[in-house]
Structures are given as structure tokens and as C-alpha cells.
Amino acid sequence: MADIKDAEKELKEAIKKEKKALNDAYDDMVGRLKKEQKRLSNEFQKEVEQARTYVKKNPEASLGIALASGLVVGLALSKLFRR
């Protein structure tokens, strides 16, 4: 009977240690993901700012690109929904 209680106690301690290790790993992963999210968000904001600057400097080219893109997407959608 004492052996069973000792084994139960050891098992509970092992589970407690593993649970703490998993929680620590989870917290570490969440921290790294938040850091990566912030980095990507900053990078995206820089790209948006560059696009705005380009559009302001080259409105005709930007309009042409938008028109061509809209035409391509429209044609693709029409062929997709025609089936």
C-alpha cells in the first residue's frame, strides 16, 4: 500500500513538473509570436507607406496598374462563374 502511495506521489510530482514545463514553453512561444507579429506589422506599415508615396508621385501609372489588375480579376471571376 505504501508503494502505491509513493508511486502516486512521484507521478503527481512528475505531472506537475511537465505541466510547468509546458506552460513555460507555451508562454515563450506566445512571446515570440507577439514579437513576430509586431515586426511584421511594422514591415507592412512601411510597405503601405511606400505604396502611398509611389501613388502620389506616379498617379497615372498607379491608375493604369489598378485598371489592368481590375480587368484581370474581373475576367478571371467571370470565367470562374461561367462554368
ABEGO torsion letter per residue (X at the ends): XAAAAAAAAAAAAAAAAAAAAAAAAAAAAAAAAAAAAAAAAAAAAAAAAAAAAAAAABAAAAAAAAAAAAAAAAAAAAAAAAX
